[in-house]
């Protein structure tokens, strides 16, 4: 394929083959080399071939091969929605909590904190929550999102004001979610899941912008909690249901993995209603986990002032207004493994952060750094208000299991001052830090492209995994 270097941190794939528009790759030479090892760039070109595509689809520096759309991909359309452009883990996302504690005050009770978090945070494949929902209760969660958690005592009243979409996106229609999907979700509200999902206790390792850090009340050594999970089995089933139905009803699709439906069609409307319901489930899932964390921190430290900094969605399709050919138009933005990064002043940013830009949470791999950033104007100009979502995988889970042993991974992390607790050995070796890109290089790329501005760098001291 023809790839042209725009500058040190950006490449262009000019329109070629079946592509309807050019595409862009936000990456350094080294990160681009990693993308060439799988089908990331080919998948980006396929996305650029879909009908009603808007200039310009792109991939972030953490991008790697996915189902249909590359993970780390951003694309906007005027007439279609694609479940593969959202992904199976609908609204997989990240939440950051301020414990109000310094690292020095946490360390004397670190072992007690580890054990209580491990005991109280449901994590792992198929792991259920202690919360059991009746069907009408689940429908309320799917329709209302975190508002349901506030009404039922699982959230502070101000929590929704620190969540993307206020913790509840409009247009969610529970009746468009299959009974199978609801059955999978009914016992999983308030559970972490497996794979790359985690709960970490972290501390501020570096302050990268003092003024912005002050706005968040953060300083070196401040202890935080990061939660990374999504809609669990409910979201996965919704994606599976609608991809299968779209393929069944349209045998002429050029690529089954890129199955799409017109937004104004019956199936397109039903998918959007179901997808939004999964979005609300995921926001509420992270909220329930926040409630569990608050209970543990009160038990260990007698602190009840655990503030939510922000919560962002990753895998999602949204109808947003963006400037297209000099005019503001409504388009359907697909972010698959990408984070919304609206700049200062954007009306969709919660009032608390509107003057500095939307908070962006970038988790690293276990044992490496994570970041808090804020959105920049460059994101609106180049990537439909989007930035990266993490470090990005470079090694398959099967290869990681072949190359690493859980006991050695645990020992190496402990040498770095990081305690890890996981339900299975596979949960440790599959997510070994070497299986991911250098998160510092990923963040450097989005900063150099003015997609985001850095605030603080975080390092883990506790990792809880499935």
C-alpha positions in Angstrom: 0.0 0.0 0.0 1.0 3.6 -0.5 1.8 5.4 2.8 3.1 8.9 2.9 4.9 10.5 5.8 3.3 13.8 6.8 5.6 14.5 9.7 7.4 12.7 12.6 4.2 11.6 14.2 1.6 11.4 11.4 1.2 9.4 8.2 -1.3 9.5 5.3 -2.8 6.6 3.3 -4.0 8.4 0.1 -7.1 7.1 -1.5 -6.4 3.9 -3.4 -8.2 0.8 -4.4 -11.8 0.8 -3.1 -11.2 3.6 -0.6 -13.6 6.5 -0.9 -11.3 9.0 1.0 -7.8 9.4 2.4 -7.0 8.0 5.8 -4.5 9.0 8.5 -2.3 7.2 10.9 -1.1 8.9 14.1 2.1 7.2 14.8 5.9 7.4 15.0 8.0 5.3 12.7 8.4 2.7 15.4 4.7 2.5 16.2 3.9 2.3 12.5 6.3 -0.6 12.1 4.3 -2.5 14.8 1.0 -1.8 13.0 2.5 -3.3 9.8 2.9 -6.6 11.6 -0.9 -7.2 11.6 -3.9 -6.1 9.5 -4.3 -2.7 11.2 -3.6 -0.6 8.1 -5.5 -2.9 5.8 -8.5 -2.7 8.1 -8.3 1.1 8.1 -8.4 1.1 4.3 -11.4 -1.1 4.4 -13.2 1.3 6.7 -12.4 4.1 4.3 -14.2 2.1 1.7 -17.6 2.1 3.4 -20.5 4.1 2.1 -21.2 7.7 3.5 -17.7 7.8 5.0 -16.6 11.4 6.0 -13.1 12.7 5.6 -10.9 11.4 7.3 -10.9 8.0 9.1 -7.9 7.4 11.2 -6.1 5.2 13.7 -4.5 6.2 16.9 -0.9 5.2 18.0 -2.2 2.4 20.1 -4.0 0.8 17.2 -3.9 -2.9 16.4 -6.0 -5.4 14.4 -9.5 -6.0 15.5 -12.8 -7.4 14.3 -13.6 -5.5 11.1 -12.5 -2.1 12.3 -9.0 -1.8 13.8 -8.9 -1.3 17.5 -7.9 2.3 17.9 -9.9 3.4 14.9 -12.1 6.5 14.5 -14.5 7.0 11.6 -17.6 9.1 10.9 -20.5 8.4 8.6 -23.6 10.3 7.6 -25.9 7.3 6.8 -24.7 4.1 8.3 -23.9 2.5 11.7 -21.6 -0.5 12.0 -21.5 -2.8 15.1 -18.0 -3.8 14.2 -17.0 -0.1 14.4 -18.1 -0.1 18.0 -16.9 -3.5 19.1 -18.1 -6.3 21.3 -17.3 -4.7 24.6 -19.7 -1.8 24.2 -18.5 1.2 26.3 -15.5 -0.5 27.6 -14.1 2.5 29.5 -12.1 3.9 32.3 -12.9 5.7 35.5 -10.5 7.6 37.9 -11.2 8.2 41.6 -9.4 10.5 43.9 -8.9 8.8 47.3 -7.8 12.0 49.0 -4.9 10.0 50.5 -1.1 10.3 50.0 1.0 7.3 49.0 2.8 7.5 52.3 -0.4 7.1 54.3 -1.5 4.2 52.1 1.7 2.1 52.2 1.5 1.0 55.9 -1.9 -0.7 55.2 -1.1 -1.9 51.6 -1.5 -5.6 52.4 -4.8 -5.1 54.1 -6.0 -2.9 51.2 -5.0 -5.5 48.6 -6.8 -8.3 50.4 -10.0 -6.4 50.9 -10.2 -5.1 47.4 -9.5 -8.6 46.1 -12.3 -10.0 48.3 -14.9 -7.3 47.5 -14.3 -6.7 43.8 -15.8 -9.5 41.6 -13.3 -10.1 38.8 -12.8 -12.8 36.2 -14.4 -14.6 33.3 -18.0 -15.3 34.2 -17.6 -13.8 37.7 -20.9 -12.5 39.0 -21.7 -9.5 41.2 -23.3 -9.7 44.6 -26.1 -7.6 43.1 -29.1 -9.4 41.6 -31.5 -7.5 39.4 -35.1 -8.4 38.4 -36.0 -7.8 34.8 -37.7 -4.5 35.4 -34.7 -3.3 37.5 -32.3 -4.2 34.7 -34.5 -2.3 32.2 -34.3 0.7 34.4 -30.5 0.4 34.5 -30.4 0.1 30.7 -32.6 3.2 30.2 -31.3 5.5 33.0 -27.7 4.5 33.5 -26.0 6.0 36.6 -29.2 7.9 37.6 -30.5 4.5 38.7 -27.4 4.0 40.9 -28.0 7.4 42.5 -31.6 6.5 43.2 -30.6 3.2 44.7 -27.7 4.4 47.0 -24.8 3.3 44.9 -23.6 6.8 43.9 -23.1 10.3 45.2 -25.6 12.7 43.7 -22.8 14.7 42.0 -21.2 11.6 40.4 -23.1 11.9 37.1 -21.7 15.4 36.5 -18.2 13.8 36.2 -19.2 11.1 33.7 -19.3 11.3 29.9 -23.0 11.7 28.8 -23.8 12.3 32.5 -23.6 8.5 32.9 -26.7 7.9 30.8 -26.9 8.4 27.1 -30.3 9.2 25.6 -32.1 6.9 23.2 -31.5 3.7 25.0 -34.3 1.2 24.4 -34.2 -1.9 26.6 -36.8 -3.8 24.5 -34.2 -3.9 21.7 -31.9 -5.9 23.9 -32.5 -9.7 23.5 -33.5 -11.9 26.5 -30.2 -13.7 26.1 -28.2 -10.5 26.5 -30.3 -9.5 29.5 -29.8 -12.9 31.0 -26.0 -12.5 30.7 -26.1 -9.0 32.2 -28.5 -9.5 35.1 -25.9 -11.0 37.4 -22.9 -9.0 36.2 -23.7 -5.4 37.2 -20.8 -4.5 39.5 -18.1 -6.9 38.2 -14.7 -6.4 36.6 -14.5 -9.2 34.1 -11.3 -10.6 32.6 -8.8 -9.8 29.8 -7.3 -6.4 29.9 -9.8 -5.1 32.5 -8.5 -4.2 35.9 -8.7 -2.2 39.0 -5.5 -0.4 40.1 -4.5 1.7 43.0 -2.1 4.3 41.6 -0.2 7.4 42.6 0.9 10.5 40.8 4.3 9.8 39.5 4.9 13.0 37.5 3.1 16.3 37.2 3.2 17.3 33.6 1.2 20.5 33.7 1.1 22.2 37.1 -1.9 24.4 36.4 -4.0 21.6 35.0 -3.0 19.3 37.9 -4.0 22.0 40.4 -7.5 22.1 38.7 -7.9 18.4 39.4 -6.5 18.7 42.9 -3.6 16.4 42.0 0.1 16.5 43.2 3.0 14.1 43.2 2.3 11.2 45.5 -1.5 11.6 45.5 -3.2 8.2 45.5 -5.9 7.4 42.9 -8.0 4.4 41.9 -8.5 3.5 38.2 -11.2 1.1 37.0 -11.2 -0.3 33.5 -14.2 -2.5 32.4 -17.2 -2.4 30.2 -20.6 -3.9 29.6 -19.6 -7.5 30.2 -21.6 -10.3 28.6 -24.6 -8.0 27.9 -22.7 -5.8 25.5 -21.0 -8.8 23.8 -24.3 -10.5 23.2 -25.8 -7.3 21.7 -23.0 -7.0 19.3 -23.2 -10.7 18.4 -27.0 -10.5 17.9 -27.0 -7.5 15.6 -23.9 -8.5 13.5 -25.5 -11.9 12.8 -28.8 -10.3 11.9 -27.3 -7.7 9.6 -25.3 -10.4 7.8 -28.3 -12.6 7.5 -30.4 -9.8 5.9 -27.7 -8.5 3.6 -25.7 -11.2 1.7 -24.1 -8.7 -0.6 -21.9 -7.1 2.1 -18.4 -6.6 0.7 -16.9 -7.7 4.0 -18.8 -9.6 6.7 -16.7 -8.1 9.5 -17.7 -4.7 8.4 -21.4 -5.4 8.5 -23.4 -2.1 8.6 -27.0 -0.9 8.5 -28.5 2.3 7.4 -29.2 4.5 10.4 -32.8 5.1 9.2 -33.5 1.4 8.8 -35.4 -0.7 11.3 -32.3 -2.7 12.2 -30.2 0.4 12.4 -32.5 2.0 14.8 -32.8 -1.1 16.9 -29.1 -1.6 17.1 -28.6 2.1 18.2 -31.2 1.6 20.9 -29.6 -1.6 22.2 -26.1 -0.2 21.9 -27.0 2.8 24.0 -28.6 0.5 26.6 -25.3 -1.3 26.8 -23.5 2.0 27.2 -25.7 2.8 30.2 -25.1 -0.6 31.7 -21.3 -0.1 31.4 -21.4 3.3 33.0 -23.5 1.8 35.9 -21.2 -1.2 36.1 -18.2 1.1 36.8 -20.4 3.1 39.2 -21.2 0.0 41.3 -17.5 -0.9 41.4 -16.9 2.6 42.6 -19.4 2.0 45.4 -17.5 -1.2 46.4 -14.2 0.7 46.3 -15.6 3.4 48.5 -16.8 0.8 51.0 -13.3 -0.8 51.2 -11.5 2.5 51.6 -13.8 3.5 54.4 -13.2 0.2 56.1 -9.4 0.4 55.8 -8.8 4.2 56.2 -12.0 5.6 57.6 -12.3 8.0 54.7 -15.6 8.7 53.0 -14.5 11.4 50.6 -13.7 9.4 47.5 -14.3 11.8 44.6 -15.0 10.7 41.0 -12.6 12.6 38.7 -14.0 11.4 35.5 -15.3 8.4 33.5 -14.8 8.0 29.7 -16.3 5.6 27.1 -14.1 3.8 24.6 -16.2 1.6 22.3 -19.2 3.6 21.2 -21.0 5.3 18.2 -22.4 8.7 18.8 -24.4 11.2 16.8 -22.3 14.4 17.1 -21.9 17.8 15.3 -18.6 18.2 13.4 -17.4 20.6 10.8 -17.5 18.9 7.4 -16.4 20.9 4.3 -16.7 24.1 6.3 -20.2 23.4 7.6 -21.4 21.9 10.9 -23.2 18.6 10.3 -24.6 15.7 12.3 -22.5 12.6 11.8 -22.3 9.2 13.4 -18.8 9.0 15.0 -17.5 5.5 15.7 -14.8 5.3 18.3 -13.5 1.7 18.7 -10.7 1.7 21.2 -10.6 5.5 21.1 -11.5 8.2 23.6 -13.5 11.4 23.1 -11.2 14.4 23.5 -13.3 17.5 23.1 -11.4 20.8 23.5 -12.0 23.6 26.0 -15.4 25.4 25.6 -17.2 22.5 23.9 -20.8 22.4 25.2 -20.8 18.6 25.7 -18.1 18.7 28.3 -19.3 18.7 31.9 -19.4 22.2 33.4 -16.6 21.3 35.9 -14.1 20.9 33.1 -15.5 22.9 30.2 -12.8 25.6 30.5 -9.9 23.1 30.3 -11.1 20.4 28.0 -12.6 17.0 28.5 -10.5 14.7 30.8 -9.0 11.8 28.9 -7.9 8.7 30.8 -5.2 6.5 29.2 -4.5 3.2 31.1 -1.2 1.5 30.5 -0.5 -2.3 30.8 -0.2 -3.6 34.4 3.1 -2.5 35.8 3.5 0.5 33.5 2.3 4.1 33.6 -1.2 5.5 33.0 -2.1 9.1 32.1 -4.6 11.8 32.7 -4.8 14.1 29.7 -7.3 16.7 28.5 -8.8 17.3 25.0 -7.3 19.7 22.5 -8.6 21.7 19.5 -6.4 19.6 17.3 -8.6 16.6 18.0 -11.6 18.4 16.5 -9.6 19.4 13.5 -8.1 16.0 12.8 -9.9 13.1 14.4 -13.5 14.1 15.1 -12.6 15.0 18.7 -10.8 11.8 19.5 -7.6 10.5 20.9 -6.0 7.2 22.0 -7.4 4.8 24.6 -4.5 2.9 26.0 -1.1 1.3 25.3 -2.3 -1.1 22.5 -1.5 -4.8 22.3 1.5 -6.1 20.4 1.6 -9.8 21.5 -1.3 -12.2 21.3 -2.6 -13.8 24.5 -1.6 -17.2 23.4 2.0 -16.1 22.7 2.2 -14.4 26.1 1.1 -17.6 27.8 3.8 -19.5 25.9 6.6 -17.0 26.8 5.8 -16.1 30.4 5.1 -17.7 33.8 2.8 -16.2 36.3 5.1 -16.6 39.3 8.0 -14.8 37.5 5.6 -12.0 36.4 4.4 -11.5 40.0 7.9 -11.5 41.3 9.1 -9.0 38.8 6.2 -6.6 39.5 6.8 -6.9 43.2 10.4 -5.8 42.7 9.0 -2.6 41.2 6.8 -2.1 44.2 3.6 -3.4 42.6 1.4 -6.1 44.2 -0.9 -8.0 41.8 -3.8 -10.3 42.7 -5.6 -12.2 40.0 -8.2 -15.0 39.9 -6.1 -17.0 37.4 -2.5 -17.4 36.3 -3.8 -16.8 32.7 -5.1 -13.4 33.8 -1.5 -12.5 34.8 0.5 -13.8 31.9 -1.9 -12.7 29.2 -1.6 -9.1 30.3 2.2 -9.0 30.9 3.6 -5.5 30.2 5.8 -6.8 27.4 2.6 -7.7 25.5 1.8 -4.0 25.0 3.3 -1.0 23.3 5.2 1.7 25.2 2.4 3.8 26.7 4.8 6.8 27.0 5.4 6.7 23.2 1.7 6.4 22.5 0.9 9.4 24.7 3.8 11.4 23.2 2.3 10.8 19.8 -1.1 12.2 20.6 0.4 15.2 22.4 2.7 16.0 19.4 -0.3 15.9 17.2 -2.2 18.2 19.5 -5.0 15.6 20.1 -4.6 15.9 23.9 -2.6 17.8 26.5 -0.9 15.9 29.4 -1.8 16.5 33.0 -0.2 13.8 35.2 1.5 10.4 34.8 0.4 7.7 37.2 2.1 4.5 38.4 0.4 1.5 40.0 1.0 0.0 43.4 -1.9 -2.5 43.4 -3.4 -4.4 40.5 -6.6 -6.5 40.7 -7.4 -8.6 37.7 -9.6 -11.5 36.7 
